[in-house]
Every structure is written in C-alpha cells, then in structure tokens.
Amino acid sequence: MKNAHLRWLQQQAAEWRGKGIISEQQHQAILALYPEPANNNWGQWLIYAFAAVILGLGIVLFFAYNW
C-alpha cells in the first residue's frame, strides 16, 4: 500500500511543478522526504512460511491425537 501512496505523491508533485505551484527545488525536497521503501521482504516471507508450517503441524497433531 505504501507504494501506491508514494506513486500518488510523485504524480501530484509533478503536476504541481507543471502548474508552477512549486519549483523544481521544492519538488525534489518533497520527494526526498519520502524515499522509496526497500523491496527486501525475505524476512517477512520466512516468518510467514514458518508460521504456516507450525500451523499445519498443529492441525496434523490435533487430529492425530484425537484419532
């Protein structure tokens, strides 16, 4: 979701610059306040995978215990 907000801000800032509302320096300063997030989600995917494995094992053990 953050990328959608960032794209919106970039489009708006470009429009403001085109209309003369802000200068090129102001445009760059605004965009510098909101850097693009790192696209490094391996840690998050590892946590999700680990949680899925634990949940799956829990379900299997629940049924095995009550069989």
MARLUM-36913 format. One line per 5 residues: number of its first residue (from 1); their letters; for each residue x, y, z of N, C-alpha, C, O, CB. Coordinates in Angstrom, 3 decimals, decimal comma. Each point is the difference from the previous one (the first is absolute). Glycine has a CB too. Layout:
BEGIN
NUM	A	X Y Z X Y Z X Y Z X Y Z X Y Z | ...
//
This chain:
BEGIN
1	MKNAH	0,819 -1,193 0,000 -0,819 1,193 0,000 0,862 1,257 0,000 -0,393 1,029 -0,549 -1,400 -2,288 1,748 | 2,947 1,174 -0,594 0,847 1,178 0,045 0,435 0,437 -1,385 0,132 1,194 -0,268 0,641 -1,894 2,509 | -0,551 -0,266 -3,121 0,424 0,353 -1,343 -1,078 0,777 -0,732 0,313 0,895 -0,784 1,131 -2,916 0,736 | -2,701 1,699 0,286 -1,102 0,729 -0,636 -0,020 1,440 0,482 -0,211 0,918 -0,794 -1,122 -3,040 0,605 | 1,549 2,329 1,476 0,035 1,360 0,529 1,190 0,768 -0,554 -0,116 1,185 -0,313 -1,021 -1,973 2,394
6	LRWLQ	2,264 0,129 -2,204 1,199 0,644 -0,520 -0,196 0,381 -1,467 0,389 1,094 -0,410 1,028 -2,401 2,036 | -2,012 0,421 -2,414 -0,269 0,321 -1,404 -0,953 1,185 -0,106 0,174 0,867 -0,857 0,190 -3,274 0,231 | -1,373 2,445 1,500 -0,940 1,117 -0,005 0,727 1,310 0,295 -0,233 1,009 -0,667 -1,617 -2,552 1,400 | 2,730 1,525 0,270 0,739 1,202 0,352 0,903 0,440 -1,143 0,088 1,193 -0,291 -0,170 -1,865 2,696 | 0,747 -0,259 -3,049 0,869 0,345 -1,121 -0,794 0,624 -1,141 0,443 0,971 -0,613 1,097 -2,831 1,260
11	QQAAE	-2,707 1,302 -0,928 -0,841 0,562 -1,059 -0,498 1,390 0,364 0,007 0,905 -0,835 -0,696 -3,214 0,191 | 0,261 2,480 1,880 -0,494 1,298 0,432 1,106 1,050 -0,025 -0,216 1,125 -0,450 -1,487 -2,276 1,873 | 2,889 0,780 -0,935 1,114 0,953 0,016 0,381 0,405 -1,413 0,311 1,165 -0,247 0,523 -2,168 2,382 | -0,853 0,052 -3,069 0,300 0,330 -1,389 -1,065 0,938 -0,577 0,317 0,918 -0,757 0,846 -3,141 0,487 | -2,413 1,987 0,630 -1,079 0,871 -0,462 0,145 1,406 0,578 -0,176 0,992 -0,709 -1,332 -2,987 0,512
16	WRGKG	1,829 2,072 1,487 0,200 1,314 0,637 1,145 0,755 -0,652 -0,079 1,209 -0,217 -0,792 -2,127 2,372 | 1,946 0,182 -2,467 1,148 0,637 -0,645 -0,394 0,479 -1,393 0,384 1,094 -0,414 1,212 -2,550 1,726 | -2,356 0,646 -2,031 -0,438 0,389 -1,335 -0,903 1,217 -0,001 0,029 0,793 -0,942 0,167 -3,149 0,292 | -0,995 2,516 1,691 -0,899 1,151 0,105 0,684 1,226 0,580 -0,596 1,076 0,052 -1,282 -2,657 0,216 | 3,127 1,430 0,168 0,728 1,127 0,560 -0,305 0,266 1,459 0,362 1,054 0,522 -0,350 -0,104 -2,764
21	IISEQ	-0,667 -1,878 2,909 -0,329 0,167 1,419 1,264 -0,131 0,848 0,185 0,731 0,973 -2,510 -1,643 -1,376 | 3,187 -0,022 0,024 1,269 -0,179 0,711 1,140 0,036 -1,013 -0,198 -0,244 -1,190 -0,928 -1,135 3,008 | 2,314 1,686 -1,324 1,179 0,043 -0,862 0,633 -1,388 -0,084 -0,404 -0,925 0,705 0,798 3,348 -0,094 | 0,605 -2,551 -1,484 0,718 -1,268 -0,134 0,677 -0,377 1,314 0,005 -1,172 0,376 0,359 1,635 -2,819 | 0,203 0,507 3,140 0,654 -0,273 1,277 -1,006 -0,483 1,036 0,286 -0,926 0,759 1,442 2,659 -1,285
26	QHQAI	-2,883 -1,124 0,563 -1,040 -0,435 0,928 -0,494 -1,397 -0,356 -0,255 -0,823 0,879 -0,423 3,212 -0,525 | 0,550 -2,644 -1,633 -0,410 -1,319 -0,471 0,983 -1,064 0,479 -0,409 -1,034 0,527 -0,678 2,079 -2,542 | 2,373 -0,793 1,833 1,015 -0,954 0,444 0,003 -0,144 1,522 0,193 -1,100 0,518 1,186 1,680 -2,528 | -1,591 0,525 2,724 -0,013 -0,049 1,466 -1,178 -0,827 0,509 0,138 -0,754 0,963 0,978 3,002 -0,886 | -2,264 -2,109 -0,719 -1,179 -0,774 0,402 0,245 -1,483 -0,220 -0,275 -0,813 0,882 -1,218 2,753 -1,445
31	LALYP	2,009 -2,298 -0,610 0,240 -1,414 -0,299 1,109 -0,578 0,875 -0,009 -1,196 0,294 -0,741 1,600 -2,645 | 1,699 0,422 2,768 1,080 -0,480 0,868 -0,523 -0,349 1,398 0,605 -0,811 0,700 1,029 2,222 -1,995 | -2,741 -0,811 1,700 -0,579 -0,292 1,312 -0,591 -1,404 0,071 -0,141 -0,565 1,084 -0,339 2,991 -0,820 | 0,133 -2,989 -1,424 -0,656 -1,301 -0,052 0,777 -0,936 -0,915 -0,399 -0,212 -1,145 -1,837 1,288 1,579 | 3,333 -1,636 0,049 0,791 -0,892 -0,856 -0,752 -1,286 -0,288 -0,866 -0,417 0,770 2,966 1,384 0,170
36	EPANN	-1,756 -1,590 -2,059 -0,629 -1,265 -0,361 0,416 -1,068 0,997 1,183 -0,109 0,322 -1,222 0,757 -2,762 | -0,916 -1,447 2,940 0,349 -1,047 0,963 0,828 -1,097 -0,664 -0,146 -0,283 -1,189 -1,950 0,779 2,477 | 2,953 -1,096 -0,498 0,796 -1,117 -0,502 -0,925 -1,164 -0,314 -0,938 -0,276 0,748 2,952 1,018 0,595 | -1,754 -1,411 -2,434 -0,839 -1,113 -0,411 0,625 -1,307 0,473 0,218 -0,921 -0,788 -1,038 2,222 -1,218 | 1,105 -1,366 3,307 0,695 -1,137 0,585 -0,927 -0,662 1,012 0,052 0,304 1,192 2,216 0,796 -1,536
41	NWGQW	-3,112 -2,004 -0,134 -1,010 -0,623 0,856 0,312 -1,449 0,329 -0,909 -0,742 0,374 -0,749 2,271 -1,360 | 2,908 -1,963 0,862 0,332 -1,392 0,279 -0,275 -0,376 1,446 -0,501 -1,092 0,268 2,226 1,206 -2,040 | -1,409 0,764 2,699 -0,252 -0,277 1,412 -1,475 -0,202 0,276 -0,385 -0,898 0,748 2,393 2,224 -0,164 | -2,822 -0,492 -1,185 -1,443 -0,110 0,183 -0,515 -1,314 -0,591 -0,832 -0,665 0,618 0,628 3,180 -0,676 | 0,682 -2,897 -1,120 -0,425 -1,258 -0,611 0,450 -1,194 0,820 -0,732 -0,984 0,102 0,822 2,065 -2,338
46	LIYAF	1,091 -1,018 2,821 0,467 -1,095 0,844 -0,880 -0,173 1,231 -0,313 -1,124 0,394 2,635 1,536 -1,201 | -2,715 0,686 1,403 -0,879 -0,064 1,172 -1,348 -0,594 -0,385 -0,531 -0,844 0,722 1,688 2,841 0,282 | -1,722 -1,566 -2,141 -1,279 -0,548 -0,459 0,110 -1,498 -0,290 -0,892 -0,771 0,354 0,305 3,013 -1,320 | 1,671 -2,647 0,329 0,189 -1,426 -0,310 0,124 -0,814 1,280 -0,591 -1,073 0,115 1,718 1,681 -2,277 | -0,362 -0,102 3,122 0,162 -0,684 1,275 -1,342 -0,116 0,726 -0,314 -1,047 0,566 2,677 1,902 -0,414
51	AAVIL	-3,143 0,211 -0,170 -1,313 -0,020 0,652 -0,931 -1,000 -0,682 -0,762 -0,691 0,675 1,063 3,095 -0,008 | -0,247 -2,487 -1,993 -0,840 -0,951 -0,720 0,390 -1,436 0,335 -0,868 -0,858 0,161 0,578 2,529 -2,005 | 1,579 -1,935 1,950 0,459 -1,348 0,345 -0,454 -0,363 1,410 -0,493 -1,105 0,230 2,490 1,367 -1,753 | -1,835 0,650 2,456 -0,412 -0,250 1,383 -1,508 -0,221 0,076 -0,453 -0,903 0,703 2,376 2,299 0,132 | -2,699 -0,595 -1,540 -1,454 -0,167 -0,010 -0,383 -1,349 -0,599 -0,855 -0,701 0,541 0,569 3,190 -0,729
56	GLGIV	0,909 -2,852 -0,918 -0,278 -1,295 -0,618 0,335 -1,153 0,922 -0,775 -0,950 0,112 1,213 1,961 -2,325 | 0,707 -0,942 2,877 0,365 -1,049 0,954 -0,981 -0,056 1,163 -0,326 -1,084 0,485 2,724 1,368 -1,124 | -2,861 0,850 1,080 -0,980 0,034 1,084 -1,294 -0,685 -0,388 -0,579 -0,739 0,796 1,590 2,852 0,002 | -1,465 -1,872 -2,016 -1,236 -0,643 -0,463 0,191 -1,507 -0,122 -0,858 -0,775 0,424 0,224 2,871 -1,655 | 1,763 -2,509 0,649 0,271 -1,435 -0,142 0,082 -0,662 1,372 -0,582 -1,065 0,203 1,811 1,494 -2,361
61	LFFAY	-0,525 0,177 3,091 0,131 -0,578 1,334 -1,337 -0,036 0,734 -0,269 -0,941 0,746 2,621 1,764 -0,665 | -3,186 0,183 -0,283 -1,321 0,013 0,629 -0,827 -1,200 -0,449 -0,584 -0,704 0,824 0,671 3,208 -0,703 | -0,132 -2,731 -1,432 -0,766 -1,136 -0,507 0,636 -1,327 0,353 -0,715 -0,965 0,272 -0,074 2,395 -2,117 | 2,116 -1,509 1,850 0,680 -1,238 0,341 -0,252 -0,352 1,469 -0,183 -1,173 0,325 1,948 1,643 -2,072 | -1,779 0,508 2,622 -0,215 -0,238 1,425 -1,441 -0,458 0,267 -0,244 -0,846 0,861 2,000 2,578 -0,321
66	NW	-2,697 -1,163 -1,289 -1,412 -0,311 0,227 -0,512 -1,140 -0,881 -1,200 -0,273 0,004 0,877 2,646 0,638 | 1,162 -3,021 -1,370 -0,441 -1,064 -0,901 -0,395 -1,186 0,776 -0,403 -1,009 -0,578 1,864 1,825 -1,189
//
